[in-house]
């Protein structure tokens, strides 16, 4: 079901054995918003050199591994440069 509160309300008011399942689109949308929020907050805390590095590789973790080129695989292979909070998010 959609994540709209009106759809979820019957599950709160009328207890039953039914389970509420949300659409994958909305779950992924919430996850992406959370990752972007963490990334933005971390970008404000790091230095200028690191900002340039993270701007260049913003979408690499979201890309399918089999679609990465050789130049795109190199930054992902060096986890030491990755910010721990961004990776965890």
C-alpha positions in Angstrom: 0.0 0.0 0.0 0.9 3.6 -0.2 2.6 5.2 2.8 -0.1 7.8 3.2 -1.4 8.0 6.7 -5.0 7.5 5.7 -4.2 4.1 4.3 -2.3 3.0 7.4 -4.9 4.3 9.9 -7.2 1.2 9.7 -4.2 -1.0 10.8 -3.8 1.1 13.9 -7.4 1.4 14.9 -8.6 -2.2 14.1 -6.1 -4.8 15.2 -6.1 -7.9 13.1 -3.7 -10.5 11.8 -3.2 -8.6 8.6 0.2 -7.1 7.9 0.7 -3.7 6.2 3.1 -3.8 3.2 4.4 -0.6 1.8 5.3 0.0 -1.8 9.0 -0.4 -2.6 9.1 3.0 -4.3 8.2 4.9 -1.2 10.5 3.0 1.1 13.4 3.6 -1.3 12.4 7.3 -1.5 12.6 7.7 2.3 16.0 5.9 2.3 17.4 8.2 -0.4 16.2 11.3 1.5 18.0 10.0 4.6 21.2 9.3 2.8 21.1 12.8 1.2 20.5 14.4 4.5 23.5 12.7 6.1 25.7 13.5 3.0 24.7 17.2 3.2 25.5 17.4 6.9 28.8 15.7 6.4 29.7 18.0 3.5 29.4 21.0 5.8 31.8 19.4 8.4 34.7 18.3 6.1 37.4 20.4 4.4 37.5 21.7 0.9 39.6 19.0 -0.6 37.4 16.3 0.7 34.3 18.1 -0.6 35.6 18.1 -4.1 36.3 14.3 -3.8 32.8 13.5 -2.5 31.1 15.7 -5.1 32.8 13.7 -7.9 31.7 10.3 -6.5 28.3 11.1 -5.2 26.3 8.7 -7.4 28.9 5.9 -7.6 27.6 3.9 -4.7 24.2 4.0 -6.2 25.3 2.6 -9.6 25.2 -1.0 -10.4 28.7 -2.6 -10.1 28.6 -4.2 -13.5 28.0 -0.7 -15.1 31.0 0.9 -13.5 34.0 1.9 -15.7 37.6 1.4 -14.5 37.9 5.1 -13.4 34.7 4.7 -11.4 35.8 1.5 -9.6 39.0 3.1 -8.2 37.4 5.5 -5.7 35.1 2.7 -4.5 38.1 0.4 -4.0 39.7 2.8 -1.5 37.5 2.7 1.5 39.9 4.8 3.6 38.9 8.0 1.9 35.2 7.4 2.5 33.5 9.2 5.3 32.2 6.6 7.8 28.8 8.3 8.4 28.1 8.5 4.7 29.0 4.9 4.2 26.8 3.8 7.1 23.9 5.8 5.8 
